[in-house]
Amino acid sequence: MALRRTRENDRRGQSSRLLIVGLANPGPDYEGSRHNVGGDAVRLVVARRGGQLKLERHQRALTATVATSEGPVTLAVPVTFMNESGSAIPPLLRRTSIDDLSRLVVVHDELDLEPGRVQVKFGGGLAGHNGLRSIAHTMDSQEFARVRIGIGKPPTKEQGANYVLKRPTGKLRESLALDVAQAAEAIETLLDHGFDDAQQRVNGS
């Protein structure tokens, strides 16, 4: 889906072939929570690639641009709360000179996938995810790519908020860290091999 072009002097930073956004809530209260695995996976990729996330003027996200064989890719973690994630996207698209949502990849937690599963897909529903809902509302489209990180479902629907927002402890915390590392590997596969190959390699594993 092509986006309406902005004025040329609205663009900042270098052009990127992809924009990869990891969703998370800001602040220490949410660090290590299931809802933050998208942001944690992006942070891990940036660290592995020798980059550093920075907050730039007029941006609502921490960003880093890394080199790949196919050209630069920008990775970002919004500093907004999850239900306002969409507000971070337009400035990021201007910064990266991206005007096609097919080049936007959103990394997020997914209740409908079991822990230990990661899936790369394009488009689809929102599954009640506040971050996805905010982005879809802001961009008036659901036609963007996703890296879905399985966190499983809480024992009851009433425990949903507590399940995603509180950080697990003990073995559950160790398991979540492994899931984040697996998601980071999926993102790196996408960086190095492209969307189609990543979809086959990650979803088929």
GICORDA-V546234 format. One record per residue. N is the residue number from 1. SS is DSSP state (hx for helix, st for strand, lp for the rest). PSI is psi in degrees with one decimal (* if undefined). D_CENTER is the distance of its C-alpha to the mean C-alpha in Angstrom with 2 decimals. Layout:
N/SS/PSI/D_CENTER
N/SS/PSI/D_CENTER
This chain:
1/lp/121.3/18.89
2/st/141.7/20.30
3/lp/155.0/19.76
4/lp/127.8/22.70
5/lp/141.7/23.29
6/lp/169.0/23.56
7/lp/144.7/26.46
8/hx/-35.2/26.39
9/hx/0.7/26.95
10/hx/-13.6/23.77
11/lp/141.9/21.74
12/lp/147.0/20.93
13/lp/-178.2/19.99
14/lp/155.9/20.00
15/lp/147.9/18.87
16/lp/151.2/15.92
17/lp/-23.3/15.72
18/st/151.0/11.92
19/st/117.8/9.21
20/st/118.9/5.80
21/st/119.3/3.59
22/st/121.6/2.42
23/lp/140.7/4.81
24/lp/160.1/8.27
25/lp/142.8/11.89
26/lp/158.8/13.87
27/lp/156.3/17.10
28/hx/-23.9/18.87
29/hx/-22.6/19.54
30/hx/-1.3/16.06
31/lp/134.0/15.55
32/lp/7.5/15.42
33/st/162.0/14.87
34/hx/-34.0/13.37
35/hx/-16.7/11.27
36/hx/6.8/9.62
37/hx/-31.0/8.78
38/hx/-49.1/4.96
39/hx/-39.0/6.07
40/hx/-38.2/9.03
41/hx/-41.3/7.95
42/hx/-42.5/6.74
43/hx/-40.9/9.98
44/hx/-41.2/11.89
45/hx/-44.7/11.30
46/hx/-43.9/12.43
47/hx/-42.1/15.32
48/hx/-33.1/16.31
49/lp/5.7/16.51
50/lp/19.5/18.64
51/lp/-178.9/16.60
52/lp/122.7/16.35
53/lp/132.7/13.89
54/st/150.3/16.11
55/st/115.9/16.45
56/lp/160.7/18.43
57/lp/138.9/20.84
58/lp/6.2/19.89
59/lp/152.4/16.14
60/lp/29.4/14.17
61/st/150.9/11.50
62/st/136.4/12.05
63/st/153.6/11.87
64/st/141.7/13.25
65/st/128.1/14.51
66/st/153.0/15.50
67/lp/141.7/18.19
68/lp/169.8/18.15
69/lp/-23.1/21.18
70/lp/2.1/20.12
71/lp/170.9/19.34
72/lp/147.3/16.98
73/st/135.3/13.19
74/st/130.5/11.37
75/st/143.5/8.36
76/st/152.2/7.56
77/st/113.1/7.18
78/st/147.5/9.11
79/lp/6.0/12.49
80/lp/165.6/13.22
81/lp/160.1/13.57
82/hx/-45.0/11.27
83/hx/1.4/13.81
84/hx/17.5/13.85
85/lp/-34.6/10.24
86/hx/-31.0/11.78
87/hx/-19.3/14.17
88/hx/-18.7/11.88
89/hx/-49.7/11.13
90/hx/-44.9/14.81
91/hx/-34.8/15.61
92/hx/-39.9/12.77
93/hx/-39.4/14.07
94/hx/-42.5/17.54
95/hx/-36.0/16.90
96/hx/0.4/15.75
97/lp/34.6/18.39
98/lp/126.0/16.18
99/lp/21.1/18.02
100/st/119.5/16.76
101/hx/-15.7/13.76
102/hx/-13.4/13.99
103/hx/9.2/12.55
104/st/128.4/9.27
105/st/122.5/6.42
106/st/126.6/3.69
107/st/124.4/2.57
108/st/162.1/5.25
109/st/149.1/8.89
110/st/112.5/11.57
111/lp/-28.3/15.17
112/lp/0.8/16.70
113/lp/140.4/16.00
114/lp/151.3/18.12
115/lp/142.0/17.06
116/lp/-8.2/17.10
117/lp/136.6/15.68
118/st/139.8/12.55
119/st/136.0/12.47
120/st/127.1/11.38
121/st/166.1/12.55
122/st/132.5/13.11
123/lp/-161.9/13.77
124/lp/-173.9/15.28
125/lp/-174.2/15.70
126/lp/-18.1/13.85
127/lp/32.0/15.49
128/lp/11.5/16.10
129/lp/120.7/12.56
130/hx/-34.9/13.08
131/hx/-45.5/9.67
132/hx/-41.0/9.77
133/hx/-42.4/13.43
134/hx/-42.3/13.18
135/hx/-45.0/11.18
136/hx/-39.1/13.64
137/hx/-45.4/16.48
138/hx/-42.7/15.86
139/hx/-6.1/15.53
140/lp/39.5/18.10
141/lp/148.9/16.38
142/lp/10.1/14.25
143/lp/67.4/14.55
144/lp/161.1/11.15
145/st/156.3/9.60
146/st/148.1/7.35
147/st/109.6/6.94
148/st/126.7/8.62
149/st/114.2/9.76
150/st/129.6/13.27
151/lp/-2.7/14.70
152/lp/176.3/17.81
153/lp/150.5/19.75
154/lp/163.5/21.88
155/lp/-37.3/25.64
156/lp/157.2/26.24
157/hx/-33.5/24.45
158/hx/-22.7/25.90
159/hx/6.7/24.09
160/hx/-52.1/20.62
161/hx/-45.8/19.71
162/hx/-37.9/21.27
163/hx/-43.8/19.62
164/hx/-25.2/15.97
165/hx/-24.9/16.83
166/lp/142.5/19.39
167/st/132.9/18.83
168/lp/162.8/20.62
169/lp/168.8/23.51
170/hx/-135.0/25.52
171/hx/-31.3/24.70
172/hx/-36.2/21.85
173/hx/-41.4/20.18
174/hx/-40.9/20.96
175/hx/-40.1/19.60
176/hx/-38.5/16.22
177/hx/-37.5/16.14
178/hx/-38.0/17.00
179/hx/-40.0/14.19
180/hx/-42.8/11.66
181/hx/-39.3/13.80
182/hx/-40.5/13.85
183/hx/-38.3/10.11
184/hx/-39.0/10.41
185/hx/-38.4/13.34
186/hx/-42.0/11.70
187/hx/-42.3/9.36
188/hx/-34.3/12.69
189/hx/-41.5/14.55
190/hx/-41.1/12.60
191/hx/-42.9/13.33
192/hx/-23.4/16.91
193/hx/-5.5/17.91
194/hx/168.5/16.09
195/hx/-48.8/14.48
196/hx/-46.2/17.75
197/hx/-40.8/18.62
198/hx/-40.9/15.27
199/hx/-44.1/15.63
200/hx/-44.2/19.17
201/hx/-43.9/18.75
202/hx/-48.0/15.91
203/hx/-24.6/17.11
204/lp/-5.4/20.65
205/lp/*/20.51
